[in-house]
């Protein structure tokens, strides 16, 4: 542990001058794979130096934000040491962080700041709860393996009745997480926006109240809403189970109210009145404003995605599979977590997850093409194998920023591979029962219907194979590969043109 900390401190010391010093940094935080540092002036960044730092798998700049890729599991440890060691402020919505100097950003960039912060916040919310979602999804997949009739006309539970109790407990472990997901989301969102998380849990309990009928039952006529008479205004109250967008908005509302009352109320009564007023007012806002608006937004988003999958047909899948990894480059892919959660709550299936995996494997095919064309270069072999291994476990950033974007032809070929995988997904009606994991682990959450497990494997193979072949073709008939061909001629040229930073 001490040696690890020394290594992370050394990495921090090397990062600092490469970003223009501490004074150029505004704040820092991390997502699932990247250390993100908001900078005053991105022109001071030395990307070559950053790329050569130990454990760094790639570097990307998005507007005024530097993103240094370390990979899942490592980035949180590096970030903790980086913030402690350098003294750079940790990102918080209510931190009152200084804005970049006016001379360093124009009005157009300032207008984009809110949206970028929204994406960062959404990333933080789902990064916090992702372990629980992954656990629930894989447990659902495990229970499917135990209960689906995949051995002739019997399931494993039917063949071996002694494991039926195991299946029951596995099912409880998986369904419990998703049944209470809005509560978990509002907790994480409240924490992210600087409020006290326990108040988020309290409102989450209000949203999931067992004394209120489910919204779906009210809509189908199976139950009647509870009517609250507020000065003659008849307000219909229902349970908000499955409403992730409502939970996200309520997390922001709770945090703002909590901070407001803690600042305005005198210390003598603050301890009691601040949480009470936060819960009371948040409950009114939930049922009167946020609930109806959030449900409408959720319905629009779900209907739009279902429309795309039904009306655009195979072309919609091809387009989405082809561009999905381009969305990853921008960081906007983090907002899909909320959409996927809503899809599962509404339709019980997620058709986006297999598309993500197919697109991911398409970029893996591009990496293999780069490896094949540069197989005689030791540095290229090392970075390619590492990047492809990350892709197998659902992480594409090292491949994208370390190889594919830089050399272009693997990126283009990978997108073609993702499009081909998208077509295969449509033809086989492949979906998932959860989200949060792709690549090899993703088979655990593939929906077993329509030979789902087999088709999930074939989807990934299609992405890799087509991505590999398409990248070779693009390399052959373009100028992109002219750099790679000189690998066999001189080491000096290789170091400048072929080796991955």
KOLKOLGU-150894 format. One record per residue (C-alpha): residue number from 1; residue in three letters; x, z, y. Coordinates in steps of 0.2 Angstrom, whole numbers. Layout:
> NUM ALA X Z Y
...
***
This chain:
> 1 UNK 0 0 0
> 2 UNK 14 4 12
> 3 UNK 23 -12 8
> 4 UNK 7 -21 11
> 5 UNK 5 -13 28
> 6 UNK 23 -17 33
> 7 UNK 19 -36 28
> 8 UNK 3 -36 38
> 9 UNK 12 -28 53
> 10 UNK 26 -41 52
> 11 UNK 12 -55 51
> 12 UNK 4 -47 67
> 13 UNK 21 -47 76
> 14 UNK 23 -65 72
> 15 UNK 6 -70 77
> 16 UNK 7 -62 94
> 17 UNK 20 -73 103
> 18 UNK 12 -88 94
> 19 UNK -4 -85 103
> 20 UNK 3 -83 120
> 21 UNK 6 -64 119
> 22 UNK -7 -50 120
> 23 UNK -12 -53 138
> 24 UNK -19 -70 132
> 25 UNK -30 -62 119
> 26 UNK -48 -56 124
> 27 UNK -54 -49 107
> 28 UNK -53 -51 89
> 29 UNK -63 -50 73
> 30 UNK -64 -58 56
> 31 UNK -77 -67 45
> 32 UNK -76 -70 27
> 33 UNK -60 -80 27
> 34 UNK -53 -81 45
> 35 UNK -45 -69 58
> 36 UNK -54 -75 74
> 37 UNK -46 -72 91
> 38 UNK -54 -76 107
> 39 UNK -41 -82 120
> 40 UNK -40 -85 138
> 41 UNK -30 -101 137
> 42 UNK -29 -110 120
> 43 UNK -15 -122 126
> 44 UNK -3 -108 124
> 45 UNK -6 -107 105
> 46 UNK 9 -113 94
> 47 UNK 0 -120 78
> 48 UNK 16 -125 69
> 49 UNK 22 -107 71
> 50 UNK 6 -100 65
> 51 UNK 5 -111 50
> 52 UNK 22 -106 44
> 53 UNK 18 -87 44
> 54 UNK 17 -79 27
> 55 UNK 0 -79 19
> 56 UNK -8 -90 32
> 57 UNK -17 -104 24
> 58 UNK -22 -114 39
> 59 UNK -26 -114 58
> 60 UNK -41 -120 68
> 61 UNK -46 -119 86
> 62 UNK -64 -120 91
> 63 UNK -67 -120 110
> 64 UNK -58 -104 116
> 65 UNK -57 -96 98
> 66 UNK -42 -97 87
> 67 UNK -46 -96 69
> 68 UNK -32 -91 57
> 69 UNK -36 -93 38
> 70 UNK -31 -79 26
> 71 UNK -44 -81 13
> 72 UNK -58 -69 6
> 73 UNK -52 -51 2
> 74 UNK -36 -53 12
> 75 UNK -43 -57 29
> 76 UNK -51 -40 32
> 77 UNK -35 -30 28
> 78 UNK -24 -41 39
> 79 UNK -37 -40 53
> 80 UNK -38 -21 52
> 81 UNK -19 -19 54
> 82 UNK -18 -33 67
> 83 UNK -30 -24 78
> 84 UNK -22 -7 76
> 85 UNK -4 -14 77
> 86 UNK -7 -25 93
> 87 UNK -20 -15 102
> 88 UNK -31 -31 105
> 89 UNK -49 -26 107
> 90 UNK -61 -27 92
> 91 UNK -75 -39 95
> 92 UNK -92 -30 99
> 93 UNK -107 -37 108
> 94 UNK -108 -22 119
> 95 UNK -90 -19 122
> 96 UNK -90 -27 140
> 97 UNK -76 -38 136
> 98 UNK -69 -48 151
> 99 UNK -73 -66 152
> 100 UNK -60 -79 152
> 101 UNK -53 -83 169
> 102 UNK -64 -96 179
> 103 UNK -49 -107 181
> 104 UNK -47 -108 162
> 105 UNK -65 -113 158
> 106 UNK -77 -125 166
> 107 UNK -96 -121 168
> 108 UNK -100 -132 152
> 109 UNK -89 -121 141
> 110 UNK -97 -105 149
> 111 UNK -114 -112 144
> 112 UNK -108 -114 126
> 113 UNK -102 -96 125
> 114 UNK -119 -88 121
> 115 UNK -121 -100 106
> 116 UNK -104 -97 100
> 117 UNK -107 -78 101
> 118 UNK -123 -80 92
> 119 UNK -114 -89 78
> 120 UNK -101 -76 77
> 121 UNK -114 -62 76
> 122 UNK -123 -71 63
> 123 UNK -107 -72 53
> 124 UNK -104 -53 55
> 125 UNK -121 -49 50
> 126 UNK -120 -58 33
> 127 UNK -102 -54 30
> 128 UNK -107 -36 30
> 129 UNK -121 -38 17
> 130 UNK -113 -52 7
> 131 UNK -107 -41 -7
> 132 UNK -124 -35 -11
> 133 UNK -131 -53 -10
> 134 UNK -118 -59 -22
> 135 UNK -121 -45 -34
> 136 UNK -140 -48 -34
> 137 UNK -138 -66 -37
> 138 UNK -126 -65 -51
> 139 UNK -137 -52 -59
> 140 UNK -151 -64 -58
> 141 UNK -141 -77 -66
> 142 UNK -136 -65 -80
> 143 UNK -154 -60 -83
> 144 UNK -159 -78 -84
> 145 UNK -146 -80 -98
> 146 UNK -153 -66 -107
> 147 UNK -171 -71 -106
> 148 UNK -172 -90 -105
> 149 UNK -175 -99 -121
> 150 UNK -159 -108 -123
> 151 UNK -156 -106 -141
> 152 UNK -169 -116 -150
> 153 UNK -186 -108 -146
> 154 UNK -179 -90 -143
> 155 UNK -170 -81 -129
> 156 UNK -155 -69 -132
> 157 UNK -167 -55 -130
> 158 UNK -179 -61 -143
> 159 UNK -165 -65 -155
> 160 UNK -157 -47 -152
> 161 UNK -171 -35 -147
> 162 UNK -159 -21 -145
> 163 UNK -153 -28 -129
> 164 UNK -170 -29 -121
> 165 UNK -166 -13 -112
> 166 UNK -151 -20 -104
> 167 UNK -161 -35 -98
> 168 UNK -173 -23 -90
> 169 UNK -160 -14 -81
> 170 UNK -151 -30 -76
> 171 UNK -168 -36 -69
> 172 UNK -171 -20 -59
> 173 UNK -153 -21 -52
> 174 UNK -155 -39 -46
> 175 UNK -173 -39 -40
> 176 UNK -171 -23 -30
> 177 UNK -158 -30 -18
> 178 UNK -169 -45 -14
> 179 UNK -185 -36 -13
> 180 UNK -177 -25 1
> 181 UNK -167 -38 9
> 182 UNK -175 -38 26
> 183 UNK -171 -19 27
> 184 UNK -153 -22 23
> 185 UNK -152 -36 36
> 186 UNK -160 -26 50
> 187 UNK -147 -12 46
> 188 UNK -133 -24 47
> 189 UNK -139 -33 62
> 190 UNK -142 -16 71
> 191 UNK -124 -11 67
> 192 UNK -117 -28 73
> 193 UNK -126 -27 90
> 194 UNK -119 -9 93
> 195 UNK -134 2 88
> 196 UNK -135 16 76
> 197 UNK -137 8 59
> 198 UNK -149 22 53
> 199 UNK -162 17 66
> 200 UNK -161 -1 59
> 201 UNK -165 7 42
> 202 UNK -179 16 49
> 203 UNK -187 0 56
> 204 UNK -183 -9 40
> 205 UNK -194 4 31
> 206 UNK -208 0 44
> 207 UNK -206 -18 40
> 208 UNK -207 -15 21
> 209 UNK -220 -2 22
> 210 UNK -230 0 6
> 211 UNK -246 5 15
> 212 UNK -247 -12 23
> 213 UNK -253 -28 13
> 214 UNK -240 -42 10
> 215 UNK -242 -56 22
> 216 UNK -243 -69 8
> 217 UNK -258 -59 1
> 218 UNK -267 -59 17
> 219 UNK -264 -78 20
> 220 UNK -271 -82 3
> 221 UNK -286 -70 5
> 222 UNK -280 -58 -9
> 223 UNK -279 -44 3
> 224 UNK -285 -39 21
> 225 UNK -273 -35 35
> 226 UNK -274 -17 42
> 227 UNK -282 -18 59
> 228 UNK -275 -8 74
> 229 UNK -286 -5 89
> 230 UNK -276 -4 104
> 231 UNK -288 -2 119
> 232 UNK -299 -15 112
> 233 UNK -285 -27 106
> 234 UNK -287 -29 87
> 235 UNK -270 -31 81
> 236 UNK -267 -37 62
> 237 UNK -253 -27 53
> 238 UNK -245 -34 38
> 239 UNK -229 -31 28
> 240 UNK -214 -41 33
> 241 UNK -206 -43 16
> 242 UNK -195 -58 15
> 243 UNK -195 -61 34
> 244 UNK -176 -62 37
> 245 UNK -177 -70 55
> 246 UNK -189 -55 60
> 247 UNK -176 -43 53
> 248 UNK -162 -52 63
> 249 UNK -171 -51 79
> 250 UNK -176 -33 77
> 251 UNK -158 -28 74
> 252 UNK -154 -34 91
> 253 UNK -170 -26 99
> 254 UNK -166 -9 91
> 255 UNK -148 -9 96
> 256 UNK -152 -13 114
> 257 UNK -166 0 115
> 258 UNK -154 13 107
> 259 UNK -140 10 119
> 260 UNK -152 10 134
> 261 UNK -160 27 130
> 262 UNK -143 35 126
> 263 UNK -137 29 143
> 264 UNK -152 34 153
> 265 UNK -159 50 146
> 266 UNK -150 66 150
> 267 UNK -140 75 137
> 268 UNK -152 89 134
> 269 UNK -166 78 128
> 270 UNK -156 63 123
> 271 UNK -153 69 105
> 272 UNK -171 70 101
> 273 UNK -180 57 112
> 274 UNK -168 43 111
> 275 UNK -171 39 92
> 276 UNK -189 43 94
> 277 UNK -192 31 108
> 278 UNK -182 18 100
> 279 UNK -192 19 84
> 280 UNK -209 20 93
> 281 UNK -206 5 105
> 282 UNK -197 -5 92
> 283 UNK -212 -3 80
> 284 UNK -224 -9 94
> 285 UNK -212 -24 98
> 286 UNK -211 -28 79
> 287 UNK -230 -30 77
> 288 UNK -235 -37 94
> 289 UNK -220 -49 98
> 290 UNK -206 -51 86
> 291 UNK -216 -51 70
> 292 UNK -228 -66 75
> 293 UNK -213 -76 84
> 294 UNK -201 -73 69
> 295 UNK -214 -78 56
> 296 UNK -218 -94 66
> 297 UNK -199 -98 67
> 298 UNK -197 -94 48
> 299 UNK -212 -106 44
> 300 UNK -205 -120 55
> 301 UNK -188 -119 47
> 302 UNK -194 -118 29
> 303 UNK -206 -132 32
> 304 UNK -193 -143 40
> 305 UNK -181 -140 25
> 306 UNK -194 -143 12
> 307 UNK -200 -159 22
> 308 UNK -182 -165 22
> 309 UNK -180 -163 3
> 310 UNK -197 -171 -1
> 311 UNK -199 -185 13
> 312 UNK -181 -191 15
> 313 UNK -178 -189 -4
> 314 UNK -162 -194 -11
> 315 UNK -155 -200 6
> 316 UNK -158 -183 13
> 317 UNK -148 -175 -1
> 318 UNK -134 -189 1
> 319 UNK -133 -186 20
> 320 UNK -132 -167 19
> 321 UNK -120 -167 4
> 322 UNK -109 -179 14
> 323 UNK -108 -169 30
> 324 UNK -109 -151 24
> 325 UNK -91 -148 24
> 326 UNK -89 -155 42
> 327 UNK -101 -141 47
> 328 UNK -89 -129 39
> 329 UNK -76 -135 51
> 330 UNK -86 -130 66
> 331 UNK -91 -113 59
> 332 UNK -109 -117 60
> 333 UNK -111 -115 41
> 334 UNK -113 -96 43
> 335 UNK -130 -98 50
> 336 UNK -136 -105 33
> 337 UNK -136 -88 26
> 338 UNK -152 -84 35
> 339 UNK -160 -100 31
> 340 UNK -156 -99 12
> 341 UNK -163 -81 12
> 342 UNK -179 -87 20
> 343 UNK -180 -102 7
> 344 UNK -178 -90 -8
> 345 UNK -191 -78 0
> 346 UNK -203 -92 2
> 347 UNK -201 -104 -12
> 348 UNK -191 -93 -25
> 349 UNK -177 -106 -25
> 350 UNK -163 -112 -14
> 351 UNK -159 -131 -15
> 352 UNK -146 -130 -2
> 353 UNK -134 -119 -13
> 354 UNK -130 -133 -26
> 355 UNK -127 -145 -11
> 356 UNK -114 -133 -4
> 357 UNK -105 -133 -21
> 358 UNK -106 -152 -23
> 359 UNK -99 -154 -5
> 360 UNK -86 -141 -8
> 361 UNK -80 -150 -24
> 362 UNK -79 -166 -15
> 363 UNK -66 -159 -4
> 364 UNK -57 -152 -20
> 365 UNK -57 -170 -26
> 366 UNK -48 -175 -10
> 367 UNK -35 -161 -12
> 368 UNK -32 -168 -30
> 369 UNK -29 -185 -23
> 370 UNK -17 -179 -10
> 371 UNK -8 -169 -24
> 372 UNK -7 -185 -34
> 373 UNK 0 -196 -20
> 374 UNK 13 -182 -16
> 375 UNK 16 -175 -33
> 376 UNK 35 -177 -31
> 377 UNK 36 -166 -15
> 378 UNK 37 -147 -20
> 379 UNK 29 -140 -4
> 380 UNK 14 -152 -6
> 381 UNK 12 -147 -24
> 382 UNK 12 -129 -19
> 383 UNK -1 -130 -5
> 384 UNK -12 -142 -15
> 385 UNK -13 -131 -30
> 386 UNK -16 -115 -20
> 387 UNK -30 -125 -9
> 388 UNK -38 -132 -25
> 389 UNK -38 -115 -33
> 390 UNK -47 -108 -18
> 391 UNK -60 -122 -19
> 392 UNK -64 -117 -37
> 393 UNK -69 -100 -31
> 394 UNK -80 -106 -16
> 395 UNK -67 -106 -2
> 396 UNK -64 -123 6
> 397 UNK -55 -118 23
> 398 UNK -37 -118 15
> 399 UNK -40 -136 9
> 400 UNK -49 -142 25
> 401 UNK -37 -135 38
> 402 UNK -21 -136 27
> 403 UNK -23 -153 20
> 404 UNK -39 -163 22
> 405 UNK -41 -163 41
> 406 UNK -23 -166 44
> 407 UNK -21 -181 32
> 408 UNK -39 -188 35
> 409 UNK -41 -198 19
> 410 UNK -44 -183 8
> 411 UNK -58 -177 21
> 412 UNK -66 -194 21
> 413 UNK -65 -196 2
> 414 UNK -71 -178 0
> 415 UNK -86 -182 10
> 416 UNK -90 -197 -1
> 417 UNK -89 -185 -16
> 418 UNK -100 -173 -8
> 419 UNK -113 -187 -5
> 420 UNK -112 -193 -23
> 421 UNK -115 -175 -29
> 422 UNK -130 -173 -17
> 423 UNK -138 -189 -25
> 424 UNK -135 -181 -43
> 425 UNK -143 -165 -37
> 426 UNK -158 -174 -31
> 427 UNK -160 -184 -47
> 428 UNK -158 -169 -58
> 429 UNK -169 -157 -47
> 430 UNK -155 -144 -47
> 431 UNK -158 -128 -38
> 432 UNK -152 -110 -37
> 433 UNK -160 -93 -38
> 434 UNK -149 -85 -25
> 435 UNK -135 -90 -13
> 436 UNK -118 -84 -7
> 437 UNK -107 -91 -21
> 438 UNK -102 -109 -25
> 439 UNK -89 -117 -36
> 440 UNK -86 -109 -53
> 441 UNK -95 -92 -50
> 442 UNK -110 -102 -44
> 443 UNK -115 -106 -61
> 444 UNK -122 -89 -63
> 445 UNK -135 -92 -50
> 446 UNK -140 -110 -55
> 447 UNK -159 -111 -59
> 448 UNK -160 -113 -78
> 449 UNK -174 -126 -76
> 450 UNK -171 -144 -80
> 451 UNK -155 -140 -89
> 452 UNK -148 -132 -73
> 453 UNK -132 -124 -80
> 454 UNK -127 -141 -88
> 455 UNK -132 -150 -72
> 456 UNK -123 -138 -61
> 457 UNK -106 -141 -70
> 458 UNK -109 -160 -69
> 459 UNK -113 -159 -51
> 460 UNK -96 -151 -47
> 461 UNK -87 -164 -59
> 462 UNK -96 -178 -50
> 463 UNK -90 -171 -33
> 464 UNK -72 -169 -39
> 465 UNK -71 -186 -48
> 466 UNK -79 -196 -34
> 467 UNK -70 -187 -21
> 468 UNK -53 -190 -30
> 469 UNK -56 -209 -32
> 470 UNK -64 -211 -15
> 471 UNK -49 -203 -7
> 472 UNK -37 -214 -16
> 473 UNK -47 -229 -11
> 474 UNK -47 -224 7
> 475 UNK -29 -220 7
> 476 UNK -25 -237 0
> 477 UNK -35 -247 12
> 478 UNK -31 -237 28
> 479 UNK -16 -232 38
> 480 UNK -18 -213 33
> 481 UNK -8 -215 17
> 482 UNK 7 -223 25
> 483 UNK 13 -206 29
> 484 UNK 12 -200 11
> 485 UNK 20 -215 3
> 486 UNK 37 -211 12
> 487 UNK 38 -195 1
> 488 UNK 49 -204 -11
> 489 UNK 61 -211 2
> 490 UNK 68 -197 13
> 491 UNK 65 -178 14
> 492 UNK 66 -179 33
> 493 UNK 52 -190 34
> 494 UNK 42 -179 21
> 495 UNK 45 -164 32
> 496 UNK 38 -172 47
> 497 UNK 24 -182 40
> 498 UNK 18 -176 23
> 499 UNK 22 -158 21
> 500 UNK 7 -146 25
> 501 UNK 10 -134 39
***
